[in-house]
Amino acid sequence: MDRKLTGSIEGGGTKFVCAAIDQDNQILAETRVATTTPEETLGACLDFFRQQESLLGKLSALGIACFGPLDAHRGSPTYGQILATPKAGWAFADVVSVFERGLGIPIGFDTDVNGAALAESIWGAGKGLSDLVYFTIGTGVGGGALVNGEILHGLMHPEMGHVRLPRIEGDEGFAGACPFHGDCFEGLASGPAMKARWGVPAETLEQGHPAWELEASYIALALQGVICTLAPQRIILGGGVMSADFLFPMIREKTLKYLNGYIRSVLILDEIEEYIVPPGLGTRSGIFGGKALGERAHS
């Protein structure tokens, strides 16, 4: 069988990860590019893929799983662009056209979390499921969803990190870390929110610190909302904050508490350990999300 190569980009606020991946999910080449200006960062990514094509052969497609907000609606005047992001210099950066012009191959483009949700449904913790939600909880908070086997879009892509959450008692004095909403999910439970509240990075807080009880409570409140809204078959929690794996049992217990018996599914009542889970692809959900988006664009 001829080797089929797909390019993948996981575009983040601090770095862009680029990879050439074959049909067996073997990463044949990979690089990281600092997120500086759009011209510099995207140009370095394009150079990487051109170099890999000279070494490995022509790419069949490229998928870009990128930070947002962004416009993933083909036919829209701003399709392929990052929209009004707080990331300095990146508002309305035209990402897709750089690679369409530079590589001349099909391009898939969506949010990093939608890409991760798709990848987890194909190869990871949601394999075989048609309806799931993937959250990343780290520098920011974002959520992607698969509904009836399709990535969820409507007016735009979901912005689950910016849903407002009720305050946990005792936390009313914290202003919140989101410059747009203050006490949204991201503003209350992201890594920067934890640092702003406690004065140190989350990864330096010991397991028994009260920060984790509060963090689990806010995450569980968000999950209670998404369960009642989208009724996913599974929820996958990734991102840097969730590398503290002791959070999972706390979040499961609190999610059950907040649901209060209202959702009578056996998945919730008896199999919560299999319902709220870490990513099956580990820290690679995003880069394989790019591959999945590229393959869909080529099909």
Summary of the structure (lengths in Angstrom):
residues: 299
radius of gyration: 19.2
end to end distance: 17.9
largest distance: 61.6
contacts: 1054
relative contact order: 0.16
helix: 41%
strand: 21%
